[in-house]
Amino acid sequence: MTRYEIPKLHEVNGIHFPAVAVKELFAGPSNPKEMWNTVVARFTMTVPREKLKINPGLTDKDFDYEFPPGTTVHDTVSGSTYTTEN
């Protein structure tokens, strides 16, 4: 079994990002029974706030997309479905 934990977050412009992530590996059936469910390895990853870069250099135009003609589009926000022109 594997467990992931995010014990600390950075907040940037109202959005939270992991500052620390911990991954724990637990002993399972391939190990002696007395070891089952005990942590056998722990990995910690830290992201310093000054190293955090969020979409550097991206603009709204980078997210413009033109569907190819004949594409059926299901817009789950507006609840509409349409097919692009040929």
DSSP file (Angstrom, degrees, kcal/mol; ACC not computed):
  #  RESIDUE AA STRUCTURE BP1 BP2  ACC     N-H-->O    O-->H-N    N-H-->O    O-->H-N    TCO  KAPPA ALPHA  PHI   PSI    X-CA   Y-CA   Z-CA
    1    1 A M              0   0    0      0, 0.0    25,-2.9     0, 0.0     2,-0.4   0.000 360.0 360.0 360.0 149.8    0.0    0.0    0.0
    2    2 A T  E     -A   25   0A   0     23,-0.2     2,-0.4     2,-0.0    23,-0.2  -0.979 360.0-165.1-127.5 140.6    1.1    3.6   -0.7
    3    3 A R  E     -A   24   0A   0     21,-2.5    21,-3.0    -2,-0.4     2,-0.4  -0.988   2.4-161.5-127.0 137.2    0.0    6.7    1.1
    4    4 A Y  E     -A   23   0A   0     -2,-0.4     2,-0.4    19,-0.2    19,-0.2  -0.935  10.0-177.4-115.1 140.1    0.5   10.3   -0.1
    5    5 A E  E     -A   22   0A   0     17,-2.4    17,-3.0    -2,-0.4    -2,-0.0  -0.999  20.1-160.2-138.0 140.0    0.2   13.3    2.2
    6    6 A I  E     +     0   0A   0     -2,-0.4    15,-0.2    15,-0.2     3,-0.0  -0.831  19.8 169.9-116.1  88.5    0.5   17.0    1.6
    7    7 A P  E     +     0   0A   0      0, 0.0     2,-0.4     0, 0.0    -1,-0.1   0.629  63.0  35.8 -79.6 -12.1    1.2   18.5    5.0
    8    8 A K  E     -A   20   0A   0     12,-0.8    11,-2.8     2,-0.0    12,-1.6  -0.999  64.9-166.2-145.8 139.4    2.1   22.0    3.9
    9    9 A L  E     -A   18   0A   0     -2,-0.4     2,-0.4     9,-0.3     7,-0.1  -0.898  13.9-142.0-123.2 151.9    0.8   24.3    1.1
   10   10 A H  E     -A   17   0A   0      7,-3.4     7,-2.9    -2,-0.3     2,-0.5  -0.875  17.9-145.3-101.4 144.3    1.9   27.5   -0.5
   11   11 A E  E     +A   16   0A   0     -2,-0.4     2,-0.4     5,-0.2     5,-0.2  -0.965  21.3 173.7-112.6 124.9   -0.7   30.1   -1.4
   12   12 A V  E >  S-A   15   0A   0      3,-2.9     3,-1.9    -2,-0.5    -2,-0.0  -0.980  73.0 -20.4-131.4 118.0   -0.2   32.2   -4.6
   13   13 A N  T 3  S-     0   0    0     -2,-0.4     3,-0.1     1,-0.3    -1,-0.1   0.855 127.6 -51.8  52.7  38.9   -2.9   34.5   -5.8
   14   14 A G  T 3  S+     0   0    0      1,-0.2     2,-0.4     0, 0.0    -1,-0.3   0.496 117.0 111.9  80.4   3.2   -5.5   32.6   -3.8
   15   15 A I  E <   -A   12   0A   0     -3,-1.9    -3,-2.9     2,-0.0     2,-0.4  -0.924  60.5-137.8-112.3 134.7   -4.5   29.2   -5.2
   16   16 A H  E     -A   11   0A   0     -2,-0.4    -5,-0.2    -5,-0.2    -7,-0.0  -0.757  20.7-177.6 -96.4 136.3   -2.9   26.6   -3.0
   17   17 A F  E     -A   10   0A   0     -7,-2.9    -7,-3.4    -2,-0.4     2,-0.1  -0.958  37.3 -92.8-128.1 146.7    0.1   24.5   -4.2
   18   18 A P  E     +A    9   0A   0      0, 0.0    -9,-0.3     0, 0.0     3,-0.1  -0.368  35.3 176.9 -59.7 131.5    1.9   21.7   -2.4
   19   19 A A  E    S+     0   0A   0    -11,-2.8    28,-3.1     1,-0.4     2,-0.4   0.705  76.9  19.2 -98.9 -34.5    5.0   22.9   -0.5
   20   20 A V  E     -AB   8  46A   0    -12,-1.6   -12,-0.8    26,-0.2    -1,-0.4  -0.999  66.7-172.0-137.5 136.0    5.8   19.5    0.9
   21   21 A A  E     - B   0  45A   0     24,-2.6    24,-3.0    -2,-0.4     2,-0.5  -0.997   5.7-163.4-128.6 135.5    4.7   16.1   -0.3
   22   22 A V  E     -AB   5  44A   0    -17,-3.0   -17,-2.4    -2,-0.4     2,-0.5  -0.973   2.5-167.5-122.2 130.0    5.3   12.8    1.5
   23   23 A K  E     -AB   4  43A   0     20,-2.8    20,-2.8    -2,-0.5     2,-0.4  -0.974   7.9-169.5-116.0 125.2    5.0    9.4    0.0
   24   24 A E  E     -AB   3  42A   0    -21,-3.0   -21,-2.5    -2,-0.5     2,-0.5  -0.953   8.2-155.0-117.6 134.0    5.0    6.4    2.4
   25   25 A L  E     -AB   2  41A   0     16,-2.8    15,-3.2    -2,-0.4    16,-1.3  -0.912  13.1-154.7-106.7 132.4    5.3    2.7    1.3
   26   26 A F  E     - B   0  39A   0    -25,-2.9    13,-0.2    -2,-0.5     2,-0.1  -0.808  21.6-107.5-108.8 146.9    3.8    0.1    3.6
   27   27 A A        +     0   0    0     11,-2.5    10,-2.4     8,-0.5    11,-0.2  -0.443  45.1 178.9 -67.6 142.8    4.8   -3.6    3.9
   28   28 A G    >   -     0   0    0      8,-0.2     3,-2.5    -2,-0.1     7,-0.1  -0.469  47.3 -51.2-129.9-159.3    2.3   -6.0    2.4
   29   29 A P  T 3  S+     0   0    0      0, 0.0     4,-0.1     0, 0.0    -2,-0.1   0.676 125.0  64.2 -58.6 -20.9    1.7   -9.7    1.8
   30   30 A S  T 3  S+     0   0    0      2,-0.1     3,-0.1     3,-0.0    -3,-0.0   0.576  99.3  67.5 -79.6  -5.8    5.0  -10.2    0.2
   31   31 A N  S <  S-     0   0    0     -3,-2.5     5,-0.1     1,-0.1     0, 0.0  -0.651 107.3 -74.2-104.3 164.3    6.7   -9.3    3.6
   32   32 A P    >>  -     0   0    0      0, 0.0     3,-2.3     0, 0.0     4,-0.6  -0.295  48.2-115.5 -56.1 144.0    6.6  -11.2    6.9
   33   33 A K  G >4 S+     0   0    0      1,-0.3     3,-1.0     2,-0.2    -2,-0.1   0.811 113.3  61.9 -55.7 -35.1    3.1  -10.9    8.5
   34   34 A E  G 34 S+     0   0    0      1,-0.2    -1,-0.3     3,-0.0     0, 0.0   0.672 104.0  51.3 -68.0 -14.2    4.5   -9.0   11.5
   35   35 A M  G X4 S+     0   0    0     -3,-2.3     3,-1.8    -7,-0.1    -8,-0.5   0.615  80.1 124.2 -93.8 -14.5    5.6   -6.2    9.1
   36   36 A W  T << S+     0   0    0     -3,-1.0    -8,-0.2    -4,-0.6     3,-0.1  -0.123  79.0  11.7 -50.8 140.1    2.3   -5.8    7.3
   37   37 A N  T 3  S+     0   0    0    -10,-2.4     2,-0.4     1,-0.2    -1,-0.3   0.632  98.1 123.0  65.9  17.1    0.9   -2.2    7.4
   38   38 A T  S <  S-     0   0    0     -3,-1.8   -11,-2.5   -11,-0.2     2,-0.4  -0.850  71.6-104.7-104.7 148.3    4.2   -0.8    8.7
   39   39 A V  E     +B   26   0A   0     -2,-0.4   -13,-0.3   -13,-0.2     3,-0.1  -0.543  39.0 172.3 -71.5 125.1    6.0    2.0    6.9
   40   40 A V  E     +     0   0A   0    -15,-3.2     2,-0.3    -2,-0.4   -14,-0.2   0.582  67.8  16.9-108.5 -16.0    9.1    0.5    5.1
   41   41 A A  E     -B   25   0A   0    -16,-1.3   -16,-2.8     2,-0.0     2,-0.4  -0.976  59.0-168.3-155.8 143.9   10.0    3.6    3.1
   42   42 A R  E     -B   24   0A   0     -2,-0.3     2,-0.4   -18,-0.2   -18,-0.2  -0.995   3.7-169.9-136.9 128.8    9.3    7.4    3.2
   43   43 A F  E     -B   23   0A   0    -20,-2.8   -20,-2.8    -2,-0.4     2,-0.5  -0.970   4.4-164.8-119.0 131.7   10.1    9.9    0.6
   44   44 A T  E     -B   22   0A   0     -2,-0.4     2,-0.5   -22,-0.2   -22,-0.2  -0.971   1.7-168.8-120.6 129.0    9.7   13.7    1.2
   45   45 A M  E     -B   21   0A   0    -24,-3.0   -24,-2.6    -2,-0.5     2,-0.4  -0.965   5.6-165.2-117.5 130.8    9.7   16.2   -1.6
   46   46 A T  E     -B   20   0A   0     -2,-0.5   -26,-0.2   -26,-0.2   -27,-0.1  -0.949   9.0-163.7-120.2 134.8    9.9   19.9   -0.9
   47   47 A V        -     0   0    0    -28,-3.1     5,-0.1    -2,-0.4     2,-0.1  -0.928  20.3-140.0-116.2 104.9    9.2   22.8   -3.2
   48   48 A P    >>  -     0   0    0      0, 0.0     3,-1.8     0, 0.0     4,-0.7  -0.391  17.6-124.3 -63.5 140.2   10.6   26.1   -2.0
   49   49 A R  G >4 S+     0   0    0      1,-0.3     3,-1.1     2,-0.2   -39,-0.0   0.858 110.1  57.3 -53.9 -39.9    8.2   29.0   -2.6
   50   50 A E  G 34 S+     0   0    0      1,-0.3    -1,-0.3     3,-0.0    -3,-0.0   0.693 105.4  51.8 -68.9 -16.2   10.9   31.0   -4.5
   51   51 A K  G <4 S+     0   0    0     -3,-1.8     2,-0.4     2,-0.0    -1,-0.3   0.563  83.0 110.3 -92.1 -10.5   11.2   28.1   -7.0
   52   52 A L    <<  +     0   0    0     -3,-1.1     2,-0.4    -4,-0.7   -33,-0.0  -0.533  44.3 179.7 -72.0 120.3    7.4   27.9   -7.6
   53   53 A K        -     0   0    0     -2,-0.4     2,-0.6     3,-0.0    -2,-0.0  -0.991  11.9-159.4-123.8 127.0    6.6   29.0  -11.1
   54   54 A I        -     0   0    0     -2,-0.4     3,-0.2     1,-0.2    -2,-0.0  -0.915  69.0 -38.4-114.1 109.8    3.0   29.0  -12.3
   55   55 A N  S >  S-     0   0    0     -2,-0.6     3,-1.8     1,-0.2    -1,-0.2   0.887  76.8-153.9  44.9  54.4    2.5   29.0  -16.1
   56   56 A P  T 3  S+     0   0    0      0, 0.0    -1,-0.2     0, 0.0     3,-0.1  -0.352  72.3   5.5 -61.6 131.5    5.4   31.4  -16.8
   57   57 A G  T 3  S+     0   0    0      1,-0.3     2,-0.2    -3,-0.2    -2,-0.1   0.452  94.4 135.3  80.6   0.4    4.9   33.3  -20.0
   58   58 A L    <   -     0   0    0     -3,-1.8     2,-0.3     3,-0.0    -1,-0.3  -0.595  31.3-171.7 -84.9 145.0    1.4   32.0  -20.7
   59   59 A T    >   -     0   0    0     -2,-0.2     3,-1.2    -3,-0.1     4,-0.3  -0.779  42.2 -99.1-123.2 171.2   -1.3   34.4  -21.9
   60   60 A D  G >  S+     0   0    0     -2,-0.3     3,-1.8     1,-0.3     4,-0.2   0.847 121.3  64.6 -58.0 -33.6   -5.1   33.9  -22.4
   61   61 A K  G >  S+     0   0    0      1,-0.3     3,-1.6     2,-0.2    -1,-0.3   0.801  88.7  67.3 -62.2 -28.7   -4.3   33.5  -26.1
   62   62 A D  G <  S+     0   0    0     -3,-1.2    -1,-0.3     1,-0.3    -2,-0.2   0.694 100.0  51.5 -63.8 -17.4   -2.4   30.3  -25.3
   63   63 A F  G <  S+     0   0    0     -3,-1.8    -1,-0.3    -4,-0.3     2,-0.2   0.357  80.8 114.5-104.0   4.0   -5.7   28.8  -24.3
   64   64 A D    <   -     0   0    0     -3,-1.6     2,-0.4    -4,-0.2    -3,-0.0  -0.552  44.9-176.0 -71.6 138.9   -7.6   29.7  -27.5
   65   65 A Y        -     0   0    0     -2,-0.2     2,-0.6     2,-0.0    -2,-0.0  -0.995  18.9-156.3-142.2 133.3   -8.6   26.6  -29.4
   66   66 A E        -     0   0    0     -2,-0.4    -2,-0.0     3,-0.0     0, 0.0  -0.942  20.8-137.7-110.4 117.5  -10.4   26.2  -32.7
   67   67 A F        -     0   0    0     -2,-0.6     3,-0.1     1,-0.1     4,-0.1  -0.469  27.3-106.0 -72.1 142.2  -12.1   22.8  -33.2
   68   68 A P    >   -     0   0    0      0, 0.0     3,-1.5     0, 0.0    16,-0.2  -0.326  50.4 -82.6 -62.9 150.4  -11.7   21.2  -36.6
   69   69 A P  T 3  S+     0   0    0      0, 0.0    17,-0.2     0, 0.0    16,-0.2  -0.239 116.6  26.5 -54.5 139.9  -14.8   21.3  -38.9
   70   70 A G  T 3  S+     0   0    0     14,-1.2     2,-0.3     1,-0.3    15,-0.1   0.486  84.7 143.3  86.2   3.4  -17.4   18.6  -38.1
   71   71 A T    <   -     0   0    0     -3,-1.5    13,-2.6    14,-0.2     2,-0.5  -0.619  47.0-137.1 -79.2 130.9  -16.4   18.2  -34.4
   72   72 A T  E     -C   83   0B   0     -2,-0.3     2,-0.5    11,-0.2    11,-0.3  -0.791  22.4-161.7 -87.1 126.5  -19.2   17.6  -32.0
   73   73 A V  E     -C   82   0B   0      9,-3.8     9,-2.2    -2,-0.5     2,-0.6  -0.936  11.9-162.2-115.5 128.9  -18.7   19.7  -28.9
   74   74 A H  E     -C   81   0B   0     -2,-0.5     2,-0.9     7,-0.2     7,-0.2  -0.937   8.7-160.7-108.5 109.0  -20.4   19.0  -25.5
   75   75 A D  E  >> -C   80   0B   0      5,-3.1     4,-1.8    -2,-0.6     5,-0.9  -0.796   8.5-175.5 -92.8 103.3  -20.2   22.1  -23.4
   76   76 A T  T  45S+     0   0    0     -2,-0.9    -1,-0.2     2,-0.2     5,-0.0   0.680  80.0  58.3 -75.8 -16.4  -20.8   20.9  -19.8
   77   77 A V  T  45S+     0   0    0      1,-0.1    -1,-0.2     3,-0.1    -2,-0.1   0.945 120.2  25.2 -74.8 -50.2  -20.8   24.5  -18.4
   78   78 A S  T  45S-     0   0    0      2,-0.1    -2,-0.2     0, 0.0    -1,-0.1   0.629 103.1-126.3 -89.0 -13.8  -23.6   25.8  -20.6
   79   79 A G  T  <5 +     0   0    0     -4,-1.8     2,-0.3     1,-0.3    -3,-0.2   0.695  65.7 130.7  77.4  19.0  -25.2   22.3  -21.1
   80   80 A S  E   < -C   75   0B   0     -5,-0.9    -5,-3.1     2,-0.0     2,-0.4  -0.705  42.9-158.8-107.9 158.5  -25.2   22.7  -24.8
   81   81 A T  E     +C   74   0B   0     -2,-0.3     2,-0.3    -7,-0.2    -7,-0.2  -0.998  20.9 159.2-131.6 136.4  -24.1   20.5  -27.7
   82   82 A Y  E     -C   73   0B   0     -9,-2.2    -9,-3.8    -2,-0.4     2,-0.4  -0.975  33.7-127.0-151.1 164.0  -23.2   21.6  -31.2
   83   83 A T  E     -C   72   0B   0     -2,-0.3   -11,-0.2   -11,-0.3     3,-0.1  -0.955  32.5-118.4-115.2 133.2  -21.2   20.6  -34.3
   84   84 A T        -     0   0    0    -13,-2.6   -14,-1.2    -2,-0.4     0, 0.0  -0.333  39.5 -92.5 -70.1 153.0  -18.7   22.9  -35.8
   85   85 A E              0   0    0    -16,-0.2   -14,-0.2     1,-0.1   -15,-0.1  -0.260 360.0 360.0 -65.2 147.8  -19.2   24.1  -39.3
   86   86 A N              0   0    0    -17,-0.2    -1,-0.1   -16,-0.1    -2,-0.1   0.425 360.0 360.0 -84.2 360.0  -17.7   22.3  -42.3
